């Protein structure tokens, strides 16, 4: 059977913006029966949805040593890998059987043979759009506070903002500069503003948060972080999820206002989904009912067809997506 | 009675290094009897020791609004204020009586009338040198980890390092570039190195911490923080006490390696002694026995005479002091 693949060509130099041509759409073949060797715990899957995530930029660099990153780099000449939703075609693993839907790390190809699907979960609830499973992994803010969300139209930002709203917080989001997105954010958050229309972020934040910010969900870094630091409240908290503005710079920007950490006694903490992976089933128990009841709205931006995957991934870094960027590989 | 005073002249411009001439030693007079008005809770004290602390630089600037700092600025034309040890001469406050020794915020003068001595504690244990009371306020690190202390010869750094040692940590300190200090640090810590002899801090840290740093006690900021960030361990913690390298800059230096906060899932948190003030008596209960038993060594650098106070305070910012800088006002 034909197996279309998105191959990662080679490591990017430091400071390079990822381009579509860093990936190549090719075709190979795959045996759909007998692909899983006997006594192997491998699983053969048909990929349905693939997730485009900013952290994938980190996997495009050559690491001097593995401790430089929390995740291994892509292998040049092999398919890109990432989160996705897939249907099991053949399984040697006790947790999965033919016909199961799974979510986890898979390949950017039509069919993947996952040698040890330890990072996969079986999808039990299919009344929620399957593609949602590619994106629902975030940390939740605490109650009763003022919250600023940068990258608010992204996969994570839109959810964190809504969780904060459900917790009774005052939430202001700054989505990428798209009117459609902005309107969506405004409906779901208390306020939203377009960063391309606010040249002075410090002034904008002072307007939206006259008393300061309790919680900043950091996904941008650089100048955005600098402006936010000036507006943090006493004992404010900064949850550091990502710094997308820095991923493609040769030298990261300098952040100048760290003295605010002392003056305001701020806590700033980085986290990675991989630390909380085991909580995913619990997380779904909470979130799926919210989605069914319409208390959470999840906006997706879908690229149709594996061959449009590279453009979708690259588009993340120019803020082209509105909502979680997914690639639809197959409708089944 | 004569009352020698150190007067704060005027606010310093941004980026100015404090100079002795920003303060002026003058003489006024004070009535030693009947100074405390009836029905007042004021206390008249004779000052014995005054504390020189880097945070005092922050009190020399004009604030646009009070929320810019955690503490009020000095008042031009009035005496400098800060922590000190003093003897009570007259008291209208129920907690203090004539003859008591107190520790708290007082004036840089021979005699101070403290209108509401809410920030003062009575000193109960006088078998430990009184001047020590001017400096013993720090947070303690956690157990069993690798610890790096910048500003290790300062009032706070020397103690934090010893507390970490007592908790079974591996401790490396970087004192200011003084041989005497360095030898002292080496005796008390596992390692100490001279930053003027280590032009590449990143390389030095990699040598002393091949496995990385669990806890960084931050008192320097800027380039030091940048190098430390590159050497933090997974789930490392940075306790942000001060950033002395930044206090006299017009524009703070940019810190470039904050992406490490995500990659290593680092927690960075600022604190202020003022949040923990109420714990001071408890802290002394623990520390005073350690000092008596010689398990903690506390190095002081004493300037004799109030008139030498300005030079002692200014000297902090060129690393002139070895150990806690105090000013001896009177031996009694």
Interface residues (C-beta under 8 A of the other chain):
Chain A: X68 X69 X70 X212 X221 X225 X240 X241 X242 X243 X246 X251 X252 X253 X254 X255 X256 X257 X258 X259 X260 X261 X262 X263 X264 X265 X266 X267 X268 X269 X270 X271 X272 X275
Chain B: X67 X68 X69 X70 X221 X225 X240 X241 X242 X243 X246 X251 X252 X253 X254 X255 X256 X257 X258 X259 X260 X261 X262 X263 X264 X265 X266 X267 X268 X269 X270 X271 X272 X275
